[in-house]
Protein backbone atom coordinates (compact mmCIF):
# COMPACT_ATOMS: atom_id res chain seq x y z
CA UNK A 1 0.00 0.00 0.00
CA UNK A 2 1.31 3.43 -1.01
CA UNK A 3 1.19 6.09 1.71
CA UNK A 4 0.69 9.81 1.39
CA UNK A 5 4.23 10.38 2.72
CA UNK A 6 5.70 8.12 0.00
CA UNK A 7 4.08 10.27 -2.62
CA UNK A 8 4.96 13.66 -1.22
CA UNK A 9 8.59 12.62 -0.80
CA UNK A 10 8.81 11.45 -4.42
CA UNK A 11 8.72 14.39 -6.83
CA UNK A 12 9.06 12.16 -9.90
CA UNK A 13 5.41 11.12 -10.05
CA UNK A 14 4.07 9.47 -13.21
CA UNK A 15 0.56 9.51 -14.65
CA UNK A 16 -1.47 6.90 -16.51
CA UNK A 17 -3.95 8.77 -18.73
CA UNK A 18 -7.06 6.89 -19.84
CA UNK A 19 -8.57 8.94 -22.68
CA UNK A 20 -11.42 6.52 -23.34
CA UNK A 21 -12.64 6.39 -26.93
CA UNK A 22 -13.03 8.94 -29.71
CA UNK A 23 -12.24 12.04 -27.64
CA UNK A 24 -9.29 14.40 -27.94
CA UNK A 25 -9.14 16.87 -25.00
CA UNK A 26 -7.20 14.44 -22.77
CA UNK A 27 -4.76 13.81 -25.63
CA UNK A 28 -3.56 17.37 -24.98
CA UNK A 29 -3.09 16.52 -21.30
CA UNK A 30 -1.10 13.40 -22.15
CA UNK A 31 1.15 15.29 -24.56
CA UNK A 32 1.87 17.92 -21.93
CA UNK A 33 2.74 15.22 -19.37
CA UNK A 34 4.97 13.49 -21.93
CA UNK A 35 6.91 16.69 -22.57
CA UNK A 36 7.42 17.04 -18.80
CA UNK A 37 8.51 13.38 -18.50
CA UNK A 38 5.46 12.64 -16.32
CA UNK A 39 3.59 10.22 -18.61
CA UNK A 40 3.67 6.56 -17.58
CA UNK A 41 1.31 5.47 -20.38
CA UNK A 42 -1.74 6.60 -22.32
CA UNK A 43 -4.69 4.25 -22.77
CA UNK A 44 -7.41 4.51 -25.41
CA UNK A 45 -8.68 3.43 -28.83
CA UNK A 46 -7.17 3.49 -32.29
CA UNK A 47 -6.77 7.26 -32.22
CA UNK A 48 -3.50 6.53 -30.41
CA UNK A 49 -2.25 3.92 -32.87
CA UNK A 50 -0.69 6.17 -35.51
CA UNK A 51 1.87 3.56 -36.51
CA UNK A 52 -0.50 0.61 -36.32
CA UNK A 53 -1.33 -1.75 -39.19
CA UNK A 54 -4.72 -0.06 -39.39
CA UNK A 55 -3.22 3.25 -40.51
CA UNK A 56 -3.84 2.47 -44.21
CA UNK A 57 -7.44 1.53 -43.48
CA UNK A 58 -7.94 4.72 -41.45
CA UNK A 59 -6.52 6.86 -44.25
CA UNK A 60 -9.16 5.42 -46.58
CA UNK A 61 -12.03 6.85 -44.51
CA UNK A 62 -12.97 10.45 -43.73
CA UNK A 63 -13.32 9.65 -40.01
CA UNK A 64 -9.95 7.87 -39.94
CA UNK A 65 -8.15 10.74 -41.66
CA UNK A 66 -9.69 13.19 -39.18
CA UNK A 67 -8.44 11.08 -36.24
CA UNK A 68 -4.92 10.66 -37.64
CA UNK A 69 -4.78 14.40 -38.30
CA UNK A 70 -5.18 14.99 -34.57
CA UNK A 71 -2.43 12.63 -33.38
CA UNK A 72 0.99 13.95 -32.55
CA UNK A 73 3.25 14.82 -29.67
CA UNK A 74 3.93 11.39 -28.12
CA UNK A 75 6.74 9.78 -30.10
CA UNK A 76 7.43 6.94 -27.67
CA UNK A 77 5.31 4.01 -28.91
CA UNK A 78 6.11 2.09 -25.69
CA UNK A 79 3.88 4.49 -23.74
CA UNK A 80 0.86 4.10 -26.06
CA UNK A 81 -1.65 1.37 -25.14
CA UNK A 82 -4.45 1.21 -27.69
CA UNK A 83 -7.42 -1.15 -27.82
CA UNK A 84 -8.30 -1.62 -31.47
CA UNK A 85 -11.07 -4.08 -30.50
CA UNK A 86 -12.71 -1.48 -28.27
CA UNK A 87 -12.63 1.09 -31.06
CA UNK A 88 -14.16 -1.36 -33.54
CA UNK A 89 -16.96 -2.09 -31.03
CA UNK A 90 -17.52 1.65 -30.65
CA UNK A 91 -17.68 2.17 -34.43
CA UNK A 92 -20.19 -0.70 -34.78
CA UNK A 93 -22.19 0.79 -31.90
CA UNK A 94 -22.52 4.07 -33.81
CA UNK A 95 -23.72 2.22 -36.91
CA UNK A 96 -26.39 0.30 -34.96
CA UNK A 97 -27.50 3.44 -33.13
CA UNK A 98 -28.43 5.05 -36.44
CA UNK A 99 -31.36 2.63 -36.55
CA UNK A 100 -34.19 2.67 -34.00
CA UNK A 101 -34.62 -1.05 -34.57
CA UNK A 102 -31.05 -1.94 -33.56
CA UNK A 103 -30.42 0.88 -31.10
CA UNK A 104 -30.25 -1.55 -28.17
CA UNK A 105 -27.41 -3.44 -29.91
CA UNK A 106 -25.52 -0.19 -30.17
CA UNK A 107 -25.85 0.33 -26.42
CA UNK A 108 -24.59 -3.20 -25.70
CA UNK A 109 -21.57 -2.64 -27.94
CA UNK A 110 -20.85 0.68 -26.21
CA UNK A 111 -20.83 -1.11 -22.84
CA UNK A 112 -18.44 -3.72 -24.24
CA UNK A 113 -16.14 -1.00 -25.64
CA UNK A 114 -16.06 0.82 -22.28
CA UNK A 115 -15.23 -2.44 -20.53
CA UNK A 116 -12.37 -3.31 -22.91
CA UNK A 117 -10.67 0.06 -22.34
CA UNK A 118 -11.15 -0.39 -18.59
CA UNK A 119 -9.50 -3.85 -18.73
CA UNK A 120 -6.54 -2.46 -20.70
CA UNK A 121 -6.10 0.28 -18.08
CA UNK A 122 -6.04 -2.40 -15.35
CA UNK A 123 -3.15 -4.14 -17.12
CA UNK A 124 -1.24 -0.86 -17.40
CA UNK A 125 -1.66 -0.15 -13.68
CA UNK A 126 -0.51 -3.66 -12.66
CA UNK A 127 2.52 -3.54 -14.99
CA UNK A 128 3.63 0.01 -14.15
CA UNK A 129 7.19 0.31 -12.88
CA UNK A 130 6.19 3.58 -11.15
CA UNK A 131 3.58 2.06 -8.84
CA UNK A 132 4.96 3.76 -5.73
CA UNK A 133 4.54 7.22 -7.30
CA UNK A 134 1.71 6.72 -9.77
CA UNK A 135 -1.46 8.75 -10.45
CA UNK A 136 -4.39 7.40 -12.47
CA UNK A 137 -6.22 10.03 -14.56
CA UNK A 138 -9.23 8.80 -16.54
CA UNK A 139 -12.46 9.89 -18.21
CA UNK A 140 -15.60 9.05 -16.26
CA UNK A 141 -17.20 5.83 -17.45
CA UNK A 142 -13.93 4.23 -18.58
CA UNK A 143 -12.45 3.66 -15.12
CA UNK A 144 -14.71 1.32 -13.12
CA UNK A 145 -12.52 -1.78 -12.40
CA UNK A 146 -9.25 0.11 -13.01
CA UNK A 147 -10.33 2.68 -10.40
CA UNK A 148 -11.10 -0.11 -7.91
CA UNK A 149 -7.66 -1.61 -8.59
CA UNK A 150 -5.98 1.79 -8.14
CA UNK A 151 -7.78 2.36 -4.83
CA UNK A 152 -6.72 -1.07 -3.57
CA UNK A 153 -3.08 -0.23 -4.38
CA UNK A 154 -3.25 3.26 -2.87
CA UNK A 155 -2.89 4.99 -6.26
CA UNK A 156 -4.61 8.43 -6.33
CA UNK A 157 -7.46 8.60 -8.85
CA UNK A 158 -8.42 11.74 -10.81
CA UNK A 159 -11.60 11.45 -12.89
CA UNK A 160 -12.40 13.88 -15.69
CA UNK A 161 -16.14 14.51 -16.24
CA UNK A 162 -17.02 16.87 -19.08
CA UNK A 163 -20.83 17.15 -19.18
CA UNK A 164 -23.68 17.61 -16.72
CA UNK A 165 -24.07 15.05 -13.94
CA UNK A 166 -26.23 12.08 -14.92
CA UNK A 167 -28.96 13.06 -12.41
CA UNK A 168 -29.33 16.35 -14.27
CA UNK A 169 -29.51 14.54 -17.61
CA UNK A 170 -32.33 12.38 -16.25
CA UNK A 171 -34.22 15.51 -15.18
CA UNK A 172 -33.92 16.92 -18.71
CA UNK A 173 -35.33 13.70 -20.15
CA UNK A 174 -38.31 13.74 -17.81
CA UNK A 175 -39.12 17.45 -18.14
CA UNK A 176 -38.83 17.58 -21.93
CA UNK A 177 -40.55 14.28 -22.67
CA UNK A 178 -37.71 13.34 -25.05
CA UNK A 179 -36.32 9.85 -25.48
CA UNK A 180 -33.61 8.62 -23.13
CA UNK A 181 -30.40 10.46 -23.88
CA UNK A 182 -28.16 7.85 -22.38
CA UNK A 183 -28.07 4.13 -21.72
CA UNK A 184 -28.72 3.24 -18.08
CA UNK A 185 -25.79 0.82 -17.84
CA UNK A 186 -23.31 3.43 -19.07
CA UNK A 187 -24.75 6.03 -16.70
CA UNK A 188 -24.12 3.70 -13.77
CA UNK A 189 -20.48 3.33 -14.81
CA UNK A 190 -20.06 7.10 -15.03
CA UNK A 191 -21.76 7.61 -11.66
CA UNK A 192 -19.66 4.91 -9.96
CA UNK A 193 -16.40 6.40 -11.30
CA UNK A 194 -17.27 9.83 -9.87
CA UNK A 195 -18.19 8.32 -6.49
CA UNK A 196 -14.89 6.41 -6.24
CA UNK A 197 -12.58 9.21 -7.44
CA UNK A 198 -10.25 11.07 -5.08
CA UNK A 199 -10.70 14.18 -7.22
CA UNK A 200 -13.15 15.06 -10.03
CA UNK A 201 -12.15 17.55 -12.71
CA UNK A 202 -15.02 19.39 -14.42
CA UNK A 203 -14.73 22.05 -17.16
CA UNK A 204 -17.05 24.70 -15.72
CA UNK A 205 -18.90 25.92 -12.64
CA UNK A 206 -22.14 25.02 -14.43
CA UNK A 207 -21.14 21.34 -14.55
CA UNK A 208 -20.01 21.44 -10.91
CA UNK A 209 -23.40 22.80 -9.83
CA UNK A 210 -25.24 19.85 -11.42
CA UNK A 211 -23.45 17.40 -9.07
CA UNK A 212 -24.97 16.08 -5.81
CA UNK A 213 -23.94 18.03 -2.70
CA UNK A 214 -21.91 15.16 -1.19
CA UNK A 215 -19.49 15.21 -4.17
CA UNK A 216 -18.85 18.97 -4.28
CA UNK A 217 -15.93 18.82 -1.83
CA UNK A 218 -13.84 16.74 -4.25
CA UNK A 219 -14.55 18.73 -7.42
CA UNK A 220 -12.09 21.11 -9.07
CA UNK A 221 -12.99 23.29 -12.08
CA UNK A 222 -10.27 22.86 -14.71
CA UNK A 223 -10.91 22.97 -18.44
CA UNK A 224 -8.56 21.29 -20.95
CA UNK A 225 -6.69 23.60 -23.33
CA UNK A 226 -7.55 24.11 -27.00
CA UNK A 227 -5.84 21.78 -29.46
CA UNK A 228 -2.43 23.30 -30.24
CA UNK A 229 -2.69 22.41 -33.94
CA UNK A 230 -6.02 24.27 -34.11
CA UNK A 231 -4.39 27.35 -32.57
CA UNK A 232 -1.58 27.42 -35.16
CA UNK A 233 -3.96 26.78 -38.07
CA UNK A 234 -6.42 29.46 -36.95
CA UNK A 235 -3.72 32.09 -36.48
CA UNK A 236 -2.57 31.58 -40.07
CA UNK A 237 -6.14 31.79 -41.36
CA UNK A 238 -6.93 34.95 -39.38
CA UNK A 239 -4.00 36.70 -41.05
CA UNK A 240 -5.73 36.07 -44.39
CA UNK A 241 -8.59 38.57 -44.07
CA UNK A 242 -11.92 37.45 -45.54
CA UNK A 243 -15.47 38.67 -45.16
CA UNK A 244 -17.33 36.65 -42.54
CA UNK A 245 -20.67 35.29 -43.68
CA UNK A 246 -23.45 33.07 -42.42
CA UNK A 247 -24.22 30.88 -39.43
CA UNK A 248 -22.67 27.56 -38.44
CA UNK A 249 -23.72 24.78 -36.03
CA UNK A 250 -21.07 22.14 -35.24
CA UNK A 251 -21.90 19.09 -33.13
CA UNK A 252 -24.01 15.96 -32.90
CA UNK A 253 -27.49 16.71 -34.24
CA UNK A 254 -29.41 15.37 -31.25
CA UNK A 255 -31.93 16.48 -28.64
CA UNK A 256 -29.17 16.96 -26.09
CA UNK A 257 -27.61 19.54 -28.40
CA UNK A 258 -31.07 21.16 -28.70
CA UNK A 259 -31.34 20.46 -32.43
CA UNK A 260 -35.12 21.05 -32.27
CA UNK A 261 -34.47 24.64 -31.16
CA UNK A 262 -31.82 24.98 -33.89
CA UNK A 263 -34.42 24.00 -36.48
CA UNK A 264 -36.98 26.55 -35.23
CA UNK A 265 -34.46 29.40 -35.35
CA UNK A 266 -33.05 28.43 -38.76
CA UNK A 267 -36.52 28.24 -40.29
CA UNK A 268 -37.10 31.85 -39.21
CA UNK A 269 -33.82 33.18 -40.62
CA UNK A 270 -33.94 35.14 -43.91
CA UNK A 271 -33.07 32.96 -46.89
CA UNK A 272 -30.14 35.19 -47.84
CA UNK A 273 -28.25 34.04 -44.70
CA UNK A 274 -26.24 30.91 -45.37
CA UNK A 275 -26.45 28.18 -42.69
CA UNK A 276 -24.00 25.26 -42.38
CA UNK A 277 -24.70 22.32 -40.04
CA UNK A 278 -21.81 19.93 -39.39
CA UNK A 279 -22.48 16.75 -37.44
CA UNK A 280 -23.92 13.25 -37.48
CA UNK A 281 -27.66 12.83 -36.97
CA UNK A 282 -29.35 10.97 -34.15
CA UNK A 283 -31.87 8.50 -35.66
CA UNK A 284 -34.63 10.10 -33.57
CA UNK A 285 -33.96 13.49 -35.19
CA UNK A 286 -34.02 12.49 -38.85
CA UNK A 287 -37.41 14.17 -39.32
CA UNK A 288 -35.69 17.48 -38.44
CA UNK A 289 -32.98 16.79 -41.00
CA UNK A 290 -35.66 16.14 -43.63
CA UNK A 291 -37.37 19.48 -42.92
CA UNK A 292 -34.07 21.36 -43.25
CA UNK A 293 -33.29 19.80 -46.63
CA UNK A 294 -36.13 21.86 -48.13
CA UNK A 295 -34.20 25.11 -47.57
CA UNK A 296 -31.72 26.00 -50.33
CA UNK A 297 -29.66 28.21 -47.96
CA UNK A 298 -28.83 25.28 -45.64
CA UNK A 299 -25.86 22.90 -46.08
CA UNK A 300 -25.73 19.64 -44.11
CA UNK A 301 -22.29 18.02 -43.67
CA UNK A 302 -21.72 14.80 -41.69
CA UNK A 303 -18.11 15.56 -40.66
CA UNK A 304 -15.08 17.69 -41.52
CA UNK A 305 -11.32 17.48 -40.81
CA UNK A 306 -10.26 19.77 -37.99
CA UNK A 307 -8.45 22.15 -40.36
CA UNK A 308 -11.67 22.65 -42.32
CA UNK A 309 -13.58 23.25 -39.06
CA UNK A 310 -11.07 26.03 -38.34
CA UNK A 311 -11.61 27.49 -41.82
CA UNK A 312 -15.39 27.35 -41.38
CA UNK A 313 -15.26 29.17 -38.03
CA UNK A 314 -12.90 31.84 -39.36
CA UNK A 315 -15.18 32.42 -42.38
CA UNK A 316 -18.49 32.41 -40.44
CA UNK A 317 -20.10 35.38 -38.74
CA UNK A 318 -21.92 33.34 -36.07
CA UNK A 319 -21.56 30.03 -34.22
CA UNK A 320 -25.01 28.93 -33.04
CA UNK A 321 -24.76 26.24 -30.33
CA UNK A 322 -27.75 26.00 -27.91
CA UNK A 323 -26.74 22.72 -26.20
CA UNK A 324 -28.84 21.68 -23.19
CA UNK A 325 -26.19 19.87 -21.13
CA UNK A 326 -22.75 20.38 -22.64
CA UNK A 327 -20.48 21.38 -19.77
CA UNK A 328 -17.97 23.36 -21.78
CA UNK A 329 -18.16 22.94 -25.52
CA UNK A 330 -14.81 22.69 -27.26
CA UNK A 331 -16.35 24.23 -30.37
CA UNK A 332 -17.35 27.34 -28.37
CA UNK A 333 -13.74 27.86 -27.25
CA UNK A 334 -12.54 27.26 -30.81
CA UNK A 335 -15.05 29.79 -32.17
CA UNK A 336 -13.86 32.37 -29.63
CA UNK A 337 -10.28 31.72 -30.71
CA UNK A 338 -11.37 32.14 -34.35
CA UNK A 339 -12.94 35.50 -33.34
CA UNK A 340 -16.40 34.32 -34.38
CA UNK A 341 -19.55 35.70 -32.70
CA UNK A 342 -20.93 32.98 -30.39
CA UNK A 343 -24.58 32.34 -29.50
CA UNK A 344 -24.86 29.53 -26.96
CA UNK A 345 -26.46 28.47 -23.69
CA UNK A 346 -24.84 29.01 -20.28
CA UNK A 347 -24.34 25.22 -20.20
CA UNK A 348 -22.12 25.33 -23.30
CA UNK A 349 -20.30 28.59 -22.51
CA UNK A 350 -18.04 27.11 -19.84
CA UNK A 351 -15.86 29.83 -18.33
CA UNK A 352 -16.49 32.21 -21.25
CA UNK A 353 -20.06 33.20 -20.34
CA UNK A 354 -19.07 36.90 -20.09
CA UNK A 355 -18.00 36.95 -23.74
CA UNK A 356 -20.80 35.09 -25.55
CA UNK A 357 -24.43 35.84 -26.37
CA UNK A 358 -26.37 33.66 -23.94
CA UNK A 359 -29.55 32.08 -25.30
CA UNK A 360 -31.14 31.04 -22.00
CA UNK A 361 -34.72 32.36 -21.59
CA UNK A 362 -34.78 33.94 -25.05
CA UNK A 363 -37.52 33.26 -27.59
CA UNK A 364 -36.79 32.04 -31.11
CA UNK A 365 -37.66 35.44 -32.57
CA UNK A 366 -35.32 37.28 -30.17
CA UNK A 367 -32.48 34.94 -31.12
CA UNK A 368 -33.20 35.34 -34.83
CA UNK A 369 -33.11 39.14 -34.52
CA UNK A 370 -29.72 39.09 -32.76
CA UNK A 371 -28.21 36.55 -35.17
CA UNK A 372 -29.36 38.55 -38.21
CA UNK A 373 -27.80 41.69 -36.71
CA UNK A 374 -24.48 39.87 -36.14
CA UNK A 375 -24.50 38.52 -39.70
CA UNK A 376 -25.08 42.00 -41.11
CA UNK A 377 -22.36 43.50 -38.90
CA UNK A 378 -19.67 40.77 -38.61
CA UNK A 379 -17.03 43.30 -37.51
CA UNK A 380 -19.00 44.44 -34.47
CA UNK A 381 -17.87 43.60 -30.91
CA UNK A 382 -14.25 43.30 -32.10
CA UNK A 383 -12.85 44.45 -28.73
CA UNK A 384 -14.98 41.96 -26.81
CA UNK A 385 -13.86 39.13 -29.11
CA UNK A 386 -10.19 40.03 -28.63
CA UNK A 387 -10.64 40.18 -24.85
CA UNK A 388 -12.35 36.77 -24.83
CA UNK A 389 -9.49 35.31 -26.85
CA UNK A 390 -6.86 36.75 -24.47
CA UNK A 391 -8.65 35.20 -21.48
CA UNK A 392 -8.77 31.84 -23.24
CA UNK A 393 -5.03 31.99 -24.00
CA UNK A 394 -4.32 32.93 -20.38
CA UNK A 395 -6.39 30.01 -19.06
CA UNK A 396 -4.59 27.57 -21.37
CA UNK A 397 -1.17 28.94 -20.34
CA UNK A 398 -1.95 28.22 -16.67
CA UNK A 399 -3.37 24.75 -17.36
CA UNK A 400 -0.21 22.75 -16.58
CA UNK A 401 0.33 24.45 -13.22
CA UNK A 402 -3.31 23.98 -12.21
CA UNK A 403 -3.27 20.33 -13.32
CA UNK A 404 -0.22 19.63 -11.13
CA UNK A 405 -2.05 21.34 -8.26
CA UNK A 406 -5.00 19.01 -8.90
CA UNK A 407 -2.70 15.97 -8.75
CA UNK A 408 -1.21 17.28 -5.50
CA UNK A 409 -4.72 17.61 -4.02
CA UNK A 410 -5.59 14.06 -5.11
CA UNK A 411 -2.39 12.80 -3.45
CA UNK A 412 -3.32 14.37 -0.11
CA UNK A 413 -6.70 12.54 -0.16
CA UNK A 414 -5.30 8.99 -0.20
Buried (B, 14 or more C-beta within 10 A) or exposed (E): EBEEEBBEEBEEBBBBBBBBBBBBBBBBBBBBBBEEEBBBBBBBBBBBBBEBEBBEEBEEEEBBEBBBEBBEEBEEEEBBBBBBBBBBBBBBBBEBBBEEEBBEBBBBBBBBBBBBBBBBBBBBBEEBEBBBBBBBBBBBBBBBEBBBBBBEBBBBBBBBBBBBBBEBBBBBBEEEEBBEBBBEEBBBBBBBBBBBBBBBBBBBBBBBEBBEEEBEEBBBBBBBBBBBBBBEBBEEBBEEEEEBEBBBBBBBBBBBBBBBBBBBBBBBBEEEBBBBBBBBBBBBBEEBBEEBEEEEBBBBEEBBBBBBBBBBBBBBBBBBBBBBBBBBBBBBBBBBBBBBBBBBBBBBBBBBBEBBBBBEEBEBEEBBEBBBEBBEEBEEBEEEBEEBBEBBBEBBEEBBEBBBEBBBBBBEEB
